[in-house]
């Protein structure tokens, strides 16, 4: 999700799941004021939904800036195109995100959760940047 999509997302119904854990943190005053303004502008959305969407879009932007590199050739297509493994900090991030996703899903009672990639329909590839 892109930050430019948030208005449309917040203007429509949402059925997303939330964690069983509650997270608590303090915000800088100017951030809290902006959050309060968004909550007032979109009264049918909860503060949790708005904060979750804001974090989601921010994390997506950060992921795009984490380096990923081409590794060894893992497959050669019939037309000769080489498919390479991906290595680097972005791959590390996705492996850690998957580990934590699996743990959170199990805490919520899902004994056999899919990987985060399958659950989000999200590739581990550079096309995340597109």
ROLUM-172833 format. One record per residue (C-alpha): residue number from 1; residue in three letters; x, y, z. Coordinates in pm, whole numbers, plus 50000, padded with zeros to 5 digits. Layout:
! residues N
+-----+-----+-------+-------+-------+
:   i :  aa :     X :     Y :     Z :
+-----+-----+-------+-------+-------+
: NUM : ALA :     X :     Y :     Z :
...
+-----+-----+-------+-------+-------+
//
This chain:
! residues 130
+-----+-----+-------+-------+-------+
:   i :  aa :     X :     Y :     Z :
+-----+-----+-------+-------+-------+
:   1 : UNK : 50000 : 50000 : 50000 :
:   2 : UNK : 50128 : 50345 : 49917 :
:   3 : UNK : 50074 : 50650 : 50131 :
:   4 : UNK : 49890 : 50808 : 49838 :
:   5 : UNK : 49631 : 50527 : 49872 :
:   6 : UNK : 49547 : 50602 : 50235 :
:   7 : UNK : 49261 : 50844 : 50169 :
:   8 : UNK : 49085 : 50580 : 49955 :
:   9 : UNK : 49157 : 50307 : 50209 :
:  10 : UNK : 49026 : 50516 : 50497 :
:  11 : UNK : 48716 : 50612 : 50303 :
:  12 : UNK : 48612 : 50249 : 50254 :
:  13 : UNK : 48522 : 49961 : 50489 :
:  14 : UNK : 48802 : 49753 : 50642 :
:  15 : UNK : 48800 : 49396 : 50769 :
:  16 : UNK : 49168 : 49351 : 50854 :
:  17 : UNK : 49282 : 49135 : 51144 :
:  18 : UNK : 49480 : 49277 : 51434 :
:  19 : UNK : 49725 : 49111 : 51671 :
:  20 : UNK : 49618 : 48980 : 52007 :
:  21 : UNK : 49903 : 49181 : 52161 :
:  22 : UNK : 49852 : 49544 : 52242 :
:  23 : UNK : 50140 : 49780 : 52169 :
:  24 : UNK : 50182 : 50094 : 52374 :
:  25 : UNK : 50420 : 50381 : 52301 :
:  26 : UNK : 50447 : 50754 : 52340 :
:  27 : UNK : 50448 : 50991 : 52043 :
:  28 : UNK : 50608 : 51328 : 51982 :
:  29 : UNK : 50347 : 51601 : 52036 :
:  30 : UNK : 50342 : 51709 : 51671 :
:  31 : UNK : 50287 : 51348 : 51557 :
:  32 : UNK : 50007 : 51299 : 51811 :
:  33 : UNK : 49838 : 51619 : 51687 :
:  34 : UNK : 49854 : 51500 : 51325 :
:  35 : UNK : 49721 : 51159 : 51426 :
:  36 : UNK : 49432 : 51324 : 51612 :
:  37 : UNK : 49355 : 51532 : 51302 :
:  38 : UNK : 49342 : 51220 : 51084 :
:  39 : UNK : 49119 : 51046 : 51338 :
:  40 : UNK : 48882 : 51342 : 51331 :
:  41 : UNK : 48881 : 51353 : 50951 :
:  42 : UNK : 48803 : 50980 : 50926 :
:  43 : UNK : 48573 : 50914 : 51225 :
:  44 : UNK : 48458 : 50575 : 51092 :
:  45 : UNK : 48817 : 50446 : 51123 :
:  46 : UNK : 48963 : 50358 : 51460 :
:  47 : UNK : 49289 : 50503 : 51580 :
:  48 : UNK : 49430 : 50150 : 51560 :
:  49 : UNK : 49333 : 50121 : 51193 :
:  50 : UNK : 49483 : 50459 : 51108 :
:  51 : UNK : 49808 : 50394 : 51297 :
:  52 : UNK : 49832 : 50046 : 51141 :
:  53 : UNK : 49787 : 50186 : 50791 :
:  54 : UNK : 50039 : 50463 : 50852 :
:  55 : UNK : 50295 : 50216 : 50986 :
:  56 : UNK : 50228 : 49979 : 50697 :
:  57 : UNK : 50291 : 50245 : 50432 :
:  58 : UNK : 50599 : 50375 : 50613 :
:  59 : UNK : 50743 : 50026 : 50646 :
:  60 : UNK : 50684 : 49965 : 50274 :
:  61 : UNK : 50883 : 50281 : 50197 :
:  62 : UNK : 51166 : 50167 : 50425 :
:  63 : UNK : 51171 : 49820 : 50266 :
:  64 : UNK : 51223 : 49978 : 49925 :
:  65 : UNK : 51537 : 50150 : 50054 :
:  66 : UNK : 51691 : 49834 : 50204 :
:  67 : UNK : 51953 : 49697 : 49963 :
:  68 : UNK : 51907 : 49369 : 49779 :
:  69 : UNK : 52166 : 49216 : 49546 :
:  70 : UNK : 52176 : 48946 : 49284 :
:  71 : UNK : 52342 : 48628 : 49403 :
:  72 : UNK : 52426 : 48303 : 49231 :
:  73 : UNK : 52237 : 48169 : 48931 :
:  74 : UNK : 51961 : 47937 : 49053 :
:  75 : UNK : 51787 : 47862 : 48724 :
:  76 : UNK : 51831 : 47922 : 48353 :
:  77 : UNK : 51515 : 47959 : 48146 :
:  78 : UNK : 51481 : 47792 : 47804 :
:  79 : UNK : 51545 : 48129 : 47637 :
:  80 : UNK : 51875 : 48159 : 47825 :
:  81 : UNK : 51760 : 48415 : 48079 :
:  82 : UNK : 51933 : 48365 : 48412 :
:  83 : UNK : 51732 : 48366 : 48734 :
:  84 : UNK : 51952 : 48465 : 49026 :
:  85 : UNK : 51912 : 48422 : 49397 :
:  86 : UNK : 51871 : 48743 : 49594 :
:  87 : UNK : 52094 : 48828 : 49888 :
:  88 : UNK : 52144 : 49117 : 50123 :
:  89 : UNK : 51969 : 49306 : 50401 :
:  90 : UNK : 51627 : 49309 : 50231 :
:  91 : UNK : 51629 : 48929 : 50217 :
:  92 : UNK : 51733 : 48924 : 50584 :
:  93 : UNK : 51443 : 49158 : 50664 :
:  94 : UNK : 51189 : 48933 : 50491 :
:  95 : UNK : 51323 : 48624 : 50669 :
:  96 : UNK : 51290 : 48801 : 51005 :
:  97 : UNK : 50945 : 48936 : 50915 :
:  98 : UNK : 50836 : 48583 : 50824 :
:  99 : UNK : 50970 : 48445 : 51153 :
: 100 : UNK : 50775 : 48704 : 51353 :
: 101 : UNK : 50463 : 48663 : 51138 :
: 102 : UNK : 50466 : 48288 : 51203 :
: 103 : UNK : 50502 : 48346 : 51579 :
: 104 : UNK : 50219 : 48602 : 51590 :
: 105 : UNK : 49988 : 48376 : 51389 :
: 106 : UNK : 50059 : 48086 : 51624 :
: 107 : UNK : 49983 : 48308 : 51925 :
: 108 : UNK : 49647 : 48379 : 51762 :
: 109 : UNK : 49571 : 48007 : 51734 :
: 110 : UNK : 49680 : 47936 : 51376 :
: 111 : UNK : 49896 : 47626 : 51418 :
: 112 : UNK : 49996 : 47609 : 51050 :
: 113 : UNK : 50028 : 47967 : 50926 :
: 114 : UNK : 50142 : 48036 : 50572 :
: 115 : UNK : 50458 : 48234 : 50515 :
: 116 : UNK : 50417 : 48610 : 50517 :
: 117 : UNK : 50485 : 48606 : 50142 :
: 118 : UNK : 50186 : 48382 : 50072 :
: 119 : UNK : 49965 : 48562 : 50323 :
: 120 : UNK : 50037 : 48905 : 50175 :
: 121 : UNK : 50067 : 48782 : 49816 :
: 122 : UNK : 50404 : 48955 : 49831 :
: 123 : UNK : 50710 : 48846 : 49636 :
: 124 : UNK : 51056 : 48843 : 49790 :
: 125 : UNK : 51180 : 48998 : 49471 :
: 126 : UNK : 51300 : 49339 : 49365 :
: 127 : UNK : 50966 : 49402 : 49189 :
: 128 : UNK : 50856 : 49526 : 49533 :
: 129 : UNK : 51004 : 49855 : 49411 :
: 130 : UNK : 50761 : 49884 : 49124 :
+-----+-----+-------+-------+-------+
//
